[in-house]
Amino acid sequence: MSAFCSMFSQLLKLFPRTEGPGLTALIAMLLLKYLQLKARFAWSCSNLVALLRMNLFTHRDLWAWLDRPFEGPPAVLVTVQEELALA
């Protein structure tokens, strides 16, 4: 949490007149650029934003998805619940 606070305070020092939605948009663009640079897949910014929005509520590893976006999600193991013998 302190790393985020220090980054936030540094951004405020760099852009002192940026407030509210402008600062939020600046932070969002910085995060998107970071994700884009760390990914092994050659993302364009618009495709990254669109696919992040579509996969916002899916449970997947972000870094694995950024590197291999067109692979399916990992298989879910289904366990069968055994019945309790009462009698």
N, C-alpha and C positions, 0 to 999 in steps of 0.2 A: 504494500500500500504506500509506503514511503517513496518508492521509486516513481510511482504514478504521481504523487504529490510534487515531487521535485521536478518531474518532467512538465507538469502543469504550470508550476511557478516559473520555470525557464521559458515556456511558451508565452506566458504573460509578460515576461521581461522583453522577449523578442518582438512581440506584437502588443504593445501597451494599449492601443485603442481598439483592439478586437475584444468584443464582449458578446455574451449570449450565443445566438445561433451561429455567428461567424466563427467563434472559437470552437464550438462543437463541430462544425464542418471541417475546420482545420485539423482537429484531432482525428476525425474520421478519415480524412484523406491521408494523414500520416500513417494510421494503422493499416489502411488498404495498401499503401505503397510498401510498407514493411512486409505484409503478407505476400505481395506480388514479388518482391525481391527475394524472399526466403524460399519461395516455391520453386521446384525443379521444372514444373510445367510452364510453358511460355504463355502466361495469362495476359490478356489485354485488360485494362482497368474496367471497361464497361462489362465484359463477360464475367469478370470476377465479382463485381457488384451484383449482377443479375443472378448468378448461380449461388452466391452467398445468401441472397434473399430467398431463393427457392429452397435452400437446404438449412434454413435458420433453425427449424425445430426438429431436425433429424439428429439422432444420437450417433455421431461418427467422430473419429479422431481427425481434428482439423488439419494437422500437418500431413497425415497420410492422404487425406482427401485433396489437399492442395497439390500434392505431388502426382497423384493418380486420380483425377476427377471422374473418369469414365468407367472405373471399375465399380462393380456393385458393392453394396454394403456387406460386411462380414455376416456369415451365416449365424443364425440364432439357434442355439441348442434348445430344443423343447424337451423338457423332462415330464414324464408321466407320473402323476401323483398316484401312489398306491392307495387302495381302499383299506380302511381300518376294519378289522374283523371283530365285530361286536356280537357276541352270543356264546 
